[in-house]
Amino acid sequence: MPVKSFVRLFLALLLTVTAWAGEKKLLVGMELAYPPFEMRDPRGEPAGVSVDLARALGAQLGMVVEIQNLPFDGLIPALKTGKIDIIISSMTATPERAQSIDFSEPYLKTGLCLLVPAKSGIQSIADADQPGHRIAVKKGTTGHLYALRALKSARPLVLDNENACVLEVVQGKAEAFIYDQMSAFKNARKNPDTTRAILTPFQQEGWAIGVRKGDNELRAKVNAFLASYRENGGFEKLGDAWLGEQKAEFKKLGIPFYF
């Protein structure tokens, strides 16, 4: 190769490497175990509502999004120690969590409800909270926090993942599973012979994006993105793309939908 050609090729490669090195990354923490919000596609790549939301945010900020798959109860510690920049993982903004991190404005409204055995007579949280009953909750979730704070008679059964909680109900080992409306709906559809969902919420919640305490600049940018994304129909499109069946069912039941 002539010297001039080699030099041109070298400079082109150098510029490319420099451009790559100069890209600003947005490290987004989420647990890829909560479809259709956070999951993996058939190729093993991150997918779902929260992934699409994260990428839209990155595009507006001019940053390359990198998804960090972490256990749900490890997300806040990872944010506080700088391993990730933000949390987008169907996380409810609670007063307890707000002591450790800051939150954006809520982008989704939901609530806690129950998954119960199909033949159970339980119709409410009061029915479930009875002596001798076991109520499954996923560790670190608002269902877990609710059980610790509000259950008077039933015993919380704290498990590490959603599937284990559902299995307890399916097998009749737990009288109920406290979780969000979307998951209760999904799991009742997956297990129609053994479970049913009581979708009317007994605690209203709002999901928000988590940022490090005091990072007001990023929080303001995230809030501006959420406002423009909503105004431009972004959330409506997410609902149609990922949650069409749920939207129709909730409308039929007269329960307000999420976005």
C-alpha positions in Angstrom: 0.0 0.0 0.0 1.4 3.5 -0.9 2.5 5.6 2.1 -0.1 8.3 1.4 -2.9 5.7 1.2 -1.8 4.1 4.4 -1.7 7.5 6.2 -5.2 8.4 5.0 -6.5 5.0 6.2 -4.8 5.4 9.5 -6.3 8.9 10.0 -9.7 7.7 9.1 -9.5 4.9 11.6 -8.2 7.3 14.2 -11.1 9.6 13.7 -13.6 6.7 13.9 -12.1 5.5 17.2 -12.1 9.0 18.5 -15.7 9.4 17.6 -16.6 6.1 19.3 -14.6 7.1 22.4 -16.4 10.5 22.5 -19.9 9.0 22.5 -21.8 9.8 25.7 -23.4 6.7 27.2 -26.5 6.7 29.3 -26.3 3.6 31.6 -29.9 2.6 32.3 -30.6 0.0 35.0 -33.5 -2.4 34.8 -34.3 -6.0 35.7 -35.1 -7.8 32.4 -37.6 -10.1 34.1 -40.9 -8.2 33.9 -42.5 -8.6 30.5 -43.8 -6.7 28.6 -42.0 -3.8 30.3 -38.5 -5.2 30.8 -37.5 -8.5 29.1 -35.4 -10.1 26.4 -36.4 -10.8 22.9 -35.9 -14.2 21.1 -32.3 -13.1 20.3 -31.6 -12.4 23.9 -31.6 -8.6 23.4 -33.3 -6.2 25.8 -36.9 -5.4 24.8 -40.1 -4.0 26.1 -41.9 -0.8 27.1 -39.1 0.4 29.4 -36.4 -0.4 26.8 -38.2 1.6 24.1 -38.7 4.4 26.6 -35.0 4.4 27.5 -33.9 4.6 23.9 -36.3 7.4 23.1 -34.9 9.3 26.1 -31.3 8.6 24.9 -32.1 9.9 21.5 -33.5 13.2 22.9 -30.4 13.6 25.1 -28.0 12.7 22.3 -26.6 9.8 24.2 -26.1 6.1 23.4 -28.2 3.9 25.8 -26.6 0.9 27.4 -29.0 -1.4 29.3 -27.6 -2.8 32.6 -29.6 -5.9 33.7 -29.6 -6.0 37.5 -31.7 -7.6 40.2 -34.6 -5.2 41.2 -33.4 -4.8 44.7 -29.9 -4.0 43.5 -31.0 -1.1 41.3 -31.0 1.7 43.9 -27.5 0.7 45.3 -26.2 0.6 41.7 -27.5 4.1 41.1 -26.1 5.5 44.4 -22.7 4.1 43.7 -22.5 5.3 40.1 -22.7 2.0 38.3 -25.7 3.2 36.4 -27.0 6.7 35.5 -30.8 6.2 35.8 -33.4 3.6 36.7 -36.2 2.7 34.3 -37.6 -0.5 35.6 -41.3 -0.2 36.4 -40.3 1.4 39.8 -42.9 3.0 42.0 -41.9 6.3 43.5 -42.3 5.8 47.2 -41.4 8.0 50.2 -39.0 5.3 51.4 -37.2 5.1 48.1 -37.2 8.9 47.8 -35.0 9.1 50.8 -32.2 7.4 48.8 -32.8 8.7 45.3 -34.7 11.3 43.4 -37.6 10.6 41.0 -38.9 12.1 37.8 -42.5 13.0 37.4 -44.7 9.9 37.3 -45.1 8.5 33.8 -47.5 5.7 34.6 -50.3 5.1 37.1 -51.1 1.7 38.4 -52.0 0.0 41.7 -51.5 -3.0 43.9 -54.1 -5.8 43.5 -54.3 -9.6 44.1 -53.8 -12.8 42.3 -55.7 -15.5 44.1 -56.6 -19.2 43.5 -59.4 -19.7 41.0 -61.8 -21.3 43.5 -61.0 -19.0 46.4 -63.7 -16.9 47.9 -61.4 -14.0 48.4 -62.7 -10.7 46.9 -60.5 -8.1 48.6 -57.3 -7.5 50.6 -59.4 -7.7 53.7 -60.6 -11.2 52.8 -57.0 -12.2 52.2 -55.6 -10.7 55.5 -57.0 -13.4 57.8 -55.3 -15.6 60.4 -53.7 -18.7 58.9 -53.4 -17.2 55.5 -50.1 -16.8 53.6 -49.7 -13.9 51.2 -46.9 -14.1 48.6 -44.8 -10.9 47.8 -41.8 -10.3 45.7 -38.8 -9.1 47.7 -38.1 -5.4 47.4 -41.4 -4.5 45.7 -44.1 -2.2 46.9 -46.2 -5.3 47.5 -43.6 -6.4 50.0 -43.5 -3.0 51.7 -47.3 -3.0 51.8 -47.4 -6.4 53.4 -44.9 -5.4 56.1 -46.8 -2.2 56.9 -50.5 -3.1 56.5 -51.1 -6.8 57.0 -52.6 -7.5 60.4 -53.3 -11.2 60.5 -51.9 -13.0 57.4 -48.3 -14.0 57.1 -46.2 -12.5 54.3 -44.3 -15.1 52.2 -41.3 -13.2 50.8 -39.8 -14.7 47.6 -37.1 -13.6 45.2 -39.0 -13.6 41.9 -42.5 -13.2 40.4 -42.7 -16.7 39.1 -42.1 -18.3 42.5 -44.9 -16.1 43.9 -47.3 -17.1 41.2 -46.5 -20.8 41.7 -47.4 -20.6 45.4 -50.9 -19.4 44.3 -51.2 -21.9 41.5 -50.4 -24.8 43.9 -52.7 -23.4 46.6 -49.8 -22.9 49.1 -50.6 -19.1 49.3 -54.0 -17.5 49.6 -52.9 -14.5 47.5 -50.0 -12.7 45.7 -49.8 -8.9 46.1 -48.5 -7.3 42.9 -49.4 -4.7 40.3 -52.5 -4.9 38.1 -50.6 -5.6 34.9 -48.9 -8.7 36.3 -52.0 -10.0 38.0 -53.8 -9.7 34.7 -51.0 -11.4 32.8 -50.6 -14.3 35.3 -54.3 -15.0 35.5 -54.4 -15.3 31.7 -51.4 -17.7 31.8 -53.0 -19.8 34.5 -56.8 -19.6 33.9 -57.7 -22.9 35.5 -55.8 -22.3 38.8 -55.8 -18.5 39.4 -57.9 -15.4 38.9 -57.1 -11.7 39.2 -58.9 -9.1 41.4 -57.8 -6.1 39.4 -59.5 -3.3 41.4 -56.5 -1.7 43.2 -56.3 -1.3 46.9 -53.3 1.0 46.7 -52.7 3.5 43.9 -49.1 3.9 42.7 -47.1 5.9 40.1 -44.0 4.7 38.3 -41.2 7.1 37.7 -37.6 7.3 36.5 -35.0 7.2 39.2 -31.9 9.5 39.2 -29.1 10.1 41.7 -29.9 12.3 44.7 -29.2 15.9 43.8 -28.8 15.4 40.1 -31.2 18.1 39.3 -29.9 18.8 35.8 -30.6 15.2 34.6 -33.9 15.1 36.5 -35.1 18.3 34.7 -34.0 16.8 31.3 -35.9 13.6 32.0 -39.0 15.5 33.0 -38.9 17.6 29.8 -38.5 14.4 27.8 -41.5 12.8 29.5 -43.7 15.8 28.9 -42.8 16.1 25.2 -43.0 12.3 24.7 -46.5 12.3 26.1 -47.6 15.3 24.1 -46.4 13.7 20.9 -48.3 10.5 21.5 -45.3 8.4 22.5 -47.0 6.7 25.5 -50.1 6.0 23.4 -48.0 4.2 20.9 -46.2 2.2 23.6 -49.6 1.1 24.9 -50.7 0.0 21.5 -47.5 -1.8 20.7 -47.0 -3.7 23.9 -50.3 -3.6 25.9 -53.2 -3.8 23.4 -55.0 -6.7 25.0 -54.7 -5.2 28.5 -56.0 -1.8 27.3 -59.1 -3.5 25.9 -59.7 -5.6 29.0 -59.3 -2.7 31.4 -61.7 -0.6 29.3 -64.2 -3.3 29.5 -63.9 -3.5 33.2 -64.1 0.2 33.6 -60.7 0.4 35.2 -58.5 3.4 34.2 -55.5 2.4 32.1 -51.9 3.2 32.9 -50.4 5.9 30.7 
